[in-house]
């Protein structure tokens, strides 16, 4: 028997609604999402032990958790996800417009991180943590071919996803041009560059800076590289001479925050 049209439409609406949510997991990620008033929330599933450890955050959120057995955890997570007995269904965060989020501050250096097709959620999560530590205004990545907001990214970010703006843009190079019009200098990290990171940033000490990093292996794409105001390398003492992209981002953020003119 063929389903009525209204039943089909209702099922489509439910599927669309589910596709607009994601599951965060792990004690830190869930706690910080519960404490974030900007985060739209659905179901909260916890074990008894996790409920005790998250008691204050659950109370503040006003949510009623679903208690579950850790051995039969009723949440659609990828196999191997270390949920620590806590999972929260949420809607992606809306950080607002680029112009507002990245407006250079009246005091101190404006600082943003731009990721050119960095698709590993663990790398992006680690970069979000470093960006928060060093006071970046945003981490920016293209909508396609970049790590989306996921539970794995949130867990690696260890709560930073709730506080550190993660903006997804249609075209990274066009966004770089917009930031340049706002006064930012685009500094791309490239292992083949001849200029060193520290001295270059020292020369830009008074200007807001966008640190541009590419995916491991491919690096920066041609147009991204061409849009940068400067290409720099992180000098290495050893023969290996290469850093993971998240480690490179942490080094670059530290250097940008402590640059002297």
Helices and strands as residue ranges (DSSP letters): H 5-19, E 21-25, H 27-34, E 41-46, H 48-53, H 55-61, E 66-67, G 70-72, E 86-91, H 98-101, E 111-116, H 121-133, E 138-142, H 151-157, G 160-162, E 166-169, H 172-181, E 185-189, E 195-196, H 197-203, E 209-214, H 222-227, E 230-233, H 245-257
